[in-house]
Amino acid sequence: MKKQLKKLQKNAKEIAKDIPSTTFLGAGVASTFVEQEAFRSIAFEDLPSHIIKQLRRDGTRGELRTMDEAREIYDQNIPAEAKGSIEGIESITNDPEIHWMHKVAYSKGGDNSASNGIYGDGELNRSIGNKTMSEAEISESEVFIEDIAEQSTPGVSGDFMEVAGNTLETGALGGVLGGGISVANRLAQIEGYKNVGRNDLAAEAEKELGKDAAKGALNGIVRGTSVAVTQAVIGSNPITAGIGLVAPDAIDLITKKDSLTEDEYQKKALGVVGKGAVASALVCAGPVGWLGLVGFSLANSYGKAAKQGNPSSSLSVKMYKKFMTL
């Protein structure tokens, strides 16, 4: 039993040592600032009958559109964002205060086709009456209905371009932050060396700044994109964010499984799980949690350098503690 406990303690230390990964942190911060949504798009054929009936009736004088005409209303007049959930679609089609409005008034020859209609605020529709809608009124309705769709589908979207854009944004921001944090960690290390008089080690570390920036940026892009894609496919929540952040590690571990001993594999697997758990907790904590871990990572780099540069002196410990209080 004691042997197993010691093994767990050793593995836990390995996890803790590996957690302040700069690319891991960069992608984590990026995922916090870019609100990724899961991509879902409900097809017309999968709509419940009461929504289809509403699509056939909206904006008419009592007559019902054909199924093909109702499909066109759904395809052209319901925002892609709303199609991520039944609730999102219902928030538009089944709200009595949201009207299907004729761009060209019915009394002026306008028909009930999708190209002549738009969903909008019922109060605006009543104020327009039997007049043809102006461009300003059409724009106002578009903004209004997009806002309703956004509010009604938290965490999910039927707008693929929006999801793809957020994925690219998360990857790009992950790259910027990954590169930046990598450089910041190296600068902290350099400062640690200098403060104990090891300018020779500081000079060697300075040569690595360019490599750190490039490697950190590339890995930040990979991890940032990974977390965004995972959330888009599985769903947007802290657990999937954690899964996405460690997905590159998990894939790498699987590909190397045959070259590892059972003990090495279990230790690395535990490390991946530990990283995922920490990531999920930090996502719950928000930007403050991630930025706090970034601060710890910088202090850790500084302290290790100070200790390496002058391991026999208590100065390194004093400097480390001083850095931790900044």
N, C-alpha and C positions, 0 to 999 in steps of 0.2 A: 504493500500500500504506500509506504514511504517513498519507494522508488518511483511509483506512478505520480505521486504528488510533486516530486522533484522534477520529473519530466514535464509536467504541466507548467510548473513555475518557469522552467527554462524556455519552453515554447512561448509562454506569455511575455517573457522579456524580449524574445525575438520579434514578436508582434509589435510591442511598444516601440522597439528600436526602429522598425520599418515604417511605422505609421506616418511620420512627418515627411513623406515623399513629396518633393516639390511639385511634380506633375499631378500627383493625386490631389494636392491642395489647390493647384491652379484650376483644374477641372471642377473640383468641388465648389469653389467660389463662383465659377462661371455658371454652373447649374443652378446656383441659388439666385443669381441675378437675372438669368433668362428663364422665364416661366414656360417651360415646355409642357405641351398638352399631348395626351394620347390621341392618335388618329383613329377615328371611327367615322364611317359614312354609311348611313342606312339607305338601302336601295328602295325605290318606289314599291317594288313587289313585296317588300318586307314590312310595309306600313300597316298598322292596324286599320280595320275597316272604318272606324269613326273619323280617322284623319283623312282617308281617301274620300269619304263622303263630303267632308268639309272642303277639300280641295275642288271637288266637283261643283260645290255650291257657292263658294266665296265670291262675292261681287256680282252675282247674277240677280236676275229679277224673279228667282224661284225655279227657273229651269236648271237642269243639271248638265254639266259638261260631260263629254264622253271620257272614257278612261284614258285615251291618248291625250286629250286636252288637259285632263287633270295631271297627267305625268309631266306635261310641259310646264304647268303652273309650278309643280314641285321642283323641276329641274332649273327653271329660270327665275322664279320669284322667291323661293325659300333660300336664305343665305347658306352657304356651305358650312359655316360655323354651326348653325342650328342643327344640321343633319347628323351631328355626332351623337345625338340621343333623342329618344322619343319625347322626353320632356322639353328639349329644345325646340323641336318641331311644333309641339302642342302650344308652346308659349306664343307662337305666331298664329297658327291656324285656328286655335280654339279659344283664344282670348277675345271676348266680345268687344273690347276696346281697341282691338287692332283690326283694321279694315283692309280688304283687298280693294285698291282704288284704281279707277280708270284714268289713265294718263290723258286720253282724249275722251271727254265726257260721253256717256251713253246717248244722251240727248242730241249730241252733235255727230253721231255716226260711229262712235267708238264701240268696239266689240269686246267680248269677254276673253280674248286670247291672251296668252302669257306676255306677248310682246307689248300689249297695251295696258298692262297692269303692274302694280307694285303694292306691297304691303306697307302700311304706315299707320300713324296715329289716327284713331277714329275722330278725335276732335278736329284735327286738321281736315279730314275728309268732309266733315259736316260744314266747316267754314268755306270750303271750296264750292260745295253745292254742285250745280250742273255746269260748272265752268271747266275748261281744259286746264290741266295742271301746268304750272310754269316750271322752268328748269330749276329754279330755286326750291320750289315745293317738292320736286322729285328728289333733289339732292338731300333735302331735309328728311324725307322719308327713308332714303337709303341709309343715312347715318342713324336714324332712329331704330330701324329694324336690325341693323348690324349690332347696335348696342344691346338690344333685347336678346339677340341670339348669344352674344358673348356672356351676358349675365346668367343666362339660362343653362349654359353648358360648361360649368367650371371643371377644369381638368381634362376636358375632352373637346375635340374639334373635328368637324368634317371637312375643314379647309386644308387640303394637302399642302398647298403652297405655303400656308402659314406655318404648318408643322415643319416642312422642309427648311423654311427660312430660319426658324428657331433652332433647328438642328445645326445649320451652318453657323449661326451666330454663337451658339454654345461652343462649338468646336473652335471657332476663331478666337473667341474670348479665352477659352481654355489654353490656347496656344500662346496668346499674349501674356496671360497671367502665369502660365507654366514657365515660360522663358524668363519673365520678370522675377518670379520668386526664386528660380534657380540661380540667377545672377545675384539676387539679394543674399541668398544663403552663402554664396561664394565670397561676397564682400564681407559678410559677417565673419567668415572664417579668416579672411585676410586680416581683418581688424584684430581678431583674436591673436594671430601670430605676431602682429606688430606690437601689441600691448605687452607681450612678454619678451620683446627684443629679438624675435626671430624673423628679421627682414628677409633672410634667404628663403624661408618657407613661404613668406608672403609673396615674394617675387615669383616663385614657382606656381603658386595658386592663381596669381593674376593672369598667367598664361592660359589658364583654363576657362577664363570668362566667356570667350567667344563660343567655345564648344558647349559650355553650360547653357548659354542662351539658345543655341540651335537645337540641342537635344531636348531641353526643357519645353521649347515651343512645339517641336514635333510630337513629343509624347503628350503634351497638354491638349493638342488638337485631337489625337487619337482617343484619349480618355474623355474629353469633352463631347466628342461626337458619339462615343460609346454610350455615355449616360443619356444623351438626348434621344438616340435611336431606341434604347431600351425603354425609356418612358413613353415614347411615341407608340411602340408596339404593345407593351404590356400594360401600361397605365402610369399615370403621374402621381407618385407618392414617395415618401422617404425611403421605403424598402426598395423600390425599383431604382431609385437614385443610387443607393448603395450597391445594388447588383450591377448597374451600368458602370460605376466607377471602377469596380474590381474585375469586370469582364475581361479586359486585356490580360490581367494576371491569371485568371482562371484558364483562359485559352492557352496561354504560354505554359502553364503547369501541365495541362492535359497533353500538349505536344511533347513535353519532356518526361512524361511519366515513366517510360520504358528505361530511361537512362538514370533514374533515381532509385535509391534504396527505399524500402517501405517506410523506414523511419524518416528519411528526408522528405518523402512525398507527404506523409502525414503532417509533418511540421510546417511545410509550405502551404498545405491545404488549410491548416489552422490559421496561418497568417492571412490568407485570402479572406477567410470567413471573418477574422477579427477586423480586417480593414473594412469589409462591407458593413459590419455592425457599427463601427465608429462613424463611417460615412452616413449611415441612416440617422444616427443620433445627432450628428452635426447638421444635417439637413433640417431636422426638427428644430434645432437651436437657431437656425437662420444665419445671416452673415456674421453675426457676432461670434458664433461658435467657430466658424471657419477662420476668421481673422485672428481669433485667439490662438488657434493651432498654428497659424502662420507665424505669429509672434514667438511661440514656443520653438518652432523649427529654426528660426533665426538665432534665438538664444542658444539652442542646442549646438548649432554649427559654431558659434562663437566660443562656447565653453569647451567643446572638444578640441578646437584649435589651440586655445590657451593652455589646456592640459597637455596636449601633445608637444607644444613648443617648450614648455617648462614643467615637466611632470613632477619634479621634486620640490617645486615651490608652491607655497600656499597662495601665491599671487593669482594663479589661474582660477582658483576657487573664488577668490574675492571678486575678480573681474567678471566671472560668470554670474555671480549673484547680483553684481551691479547692473549687468546687462539685462538680467531678468526683471529688474525693477523699472527699466526705462519705459 
